[in-house]
Amino acid sequence: MSNSGMAIRPVLWDGDVFRVLDQRLLPHKEHYIDCDTSDKAIRAIKNMAVRGAPAVGLTGAAAVALGAREIDARDVDTFMKKFDRLCDRVKRARPTGYNLEWAVEQMRLVVVENLSIGIDAIVEKLREKSEALINEDIEVNRAIGAWGKDVIPAEGAVLTYCNAGGLATGGYGTALGVIRAAWEEGKKFHVFACETRPYLQGSRLTMFELLKEGIPATLITDNAAGFLMQKKKINVVVVGADRITANGDVANKIGTYSLAVLAKTHNIPFYVAAPRSTIDPMKSRGDQIPIEERPGREITHLGGKAIAPAGTEALYLAFDVTPSRYVSGIITEVGIITRPYTRNIRLALQKEAGK
Ligand SMILES: CSC[C@H]1O[C@H](OP(=O)(O)O)[C@H](O)[C@@H]1O
């Protein structure tokens, strides 16, 4: 276990270097990229060396802390102008997850609240805030697990999609945080993990995490989920989220919407586990969420080898949006939000954490 007690640390500070576990190499190799510049941290987000909305947010915050050190400014006004440009550059790294915008805003607030202490002291506070956000994320995920563990049956099967685990966060996980908490309570359930084409977060990352901790799990192809639900093999579905709008619509990995519709068809509870930092109160509906389109090569190639004929045109929409009517509840660090979502999300955002 690392010093945070986490089985896995996807991101961490080591002195003045921000270290990112390169998830493109998992499960075969655990290699950390040492980010000593904002460009390296931003690149790690763009090329998905680090992925998962909260982990992306934490890396964005680190990119801001690293970038602040790079700013050449003799006065605070000049520093602020360059700092705002840095924040905009970091936020553009990936468009769909809200945690990136949220984390960069947390960093910007540090500067705004400390303009009088001088540039060097501001830079130091940004480095401290970036590390604090990682530790806060772990605690928030533990609270999500504590609230959510009761949706997992004492025996039976939970299906999850993509990777919303320690690798997608500061180290504990949202959907996998719920599963971890239920396991730590002694429940004897089974996990079905969808492989989640094309990046294979499920097969490469979720199975990596669950096997590491001895949580019973079976990998399935994405297209097997419906049949298992039809055969009554699944008791509950728990997934993560990248952005949740004020009315409870949920952006998550492409394929999540299909699972939600199937779950509703088969009367299976469908839960979304996410910190409140994933909730975007400024967007009222899911159709306002920017959906990232990634290179088609990420579909036509696997491990660098073509799995489609040369010249194949591929459309890779990396996320989809599940309307709130398919969502049984949103598991957060302050409780499980249920409908009416607009009202109850607003109340949840006003609560103090942990109450
Ligand atoms: C806990 S958020 C995890 C979330 O992020 C994943 O997307 P990506 O791997 O492309 O960053 C996926 O949507 C997961 O549910």
The ligand as an SDF file (V2000), in Angstrom:
LIG
                    3D

 15 15  0  0  0  0  0  0  0  0999 V2000
  -14.8240    8.0400  -12.3230 C   0  0  0  0  0  0  0  0  0  0  0  0
  -14.9540    8.7730  -13.8650 S   0  0  0  0  0  0  0  0  0  0  0  0
  -14.5560    7.4660  -14.9050 C   0  0  0  0  0  0  0  0  0  0  0  0
  -15.1300    7.6770  -16.2650 C   0  0  0  0  0  0  0  0  0  0  0  0
  -14.1460    8.2010  -17.1560 O   0  0  0  0  0  0  0  0  0  0  0  0
  -14.0680    7.3030  -18.2360 C   0  0  0  0  0  0  0  0  0  0  0  0
  -13.7910    7.9400  -19.4400 O   0  0  0  0  0  0  0  0  0  0  0  0
  -12.2600    7.9620  -19.9710 P   0  0  0  0  0  0  0  0  0  0  0  0
  -11.6710    6.6430  -19.5960 O   0  0  0  0  0  0  0  0  0  0  0  0
  -12.3940    8.1820  -21.4560 O   0  0  0  0  0  0  0  0  0  0  0  0
  -11.6150    9.1180  -19.2620 O   0  0  0  0  0  0  0  0  0  0  0  0
  -15.4100    6.6460  -18.2740 C   0  0  0  0  0  0  0  0  0  0  0  0
  -16.3990    7.4890  -18.7820 O   0  0  0  0  0  0  0  0  0  0  0  0
  -15.6140    6.3840  -16.8060 C   0  0  0  0  0  0  0  0  0  0  0  0
  -16.8830    6.0750  -16.3900 O   0  0  0  0  0  0  0  0  0  0  0  0
  1  2  1  0
  2  3  1  0
  3  4  1  0
  4  5  1  0
  4 14  1  0
  5  6  1  0
  6  7  1  0
  6 12  1  0
  7  8  1  0
  8  9  2  0
  8 10  1  0
  8 11  1  0
 12 13  1  0
 12 14  1  0
 14 15  1  0
M  END
$$$$
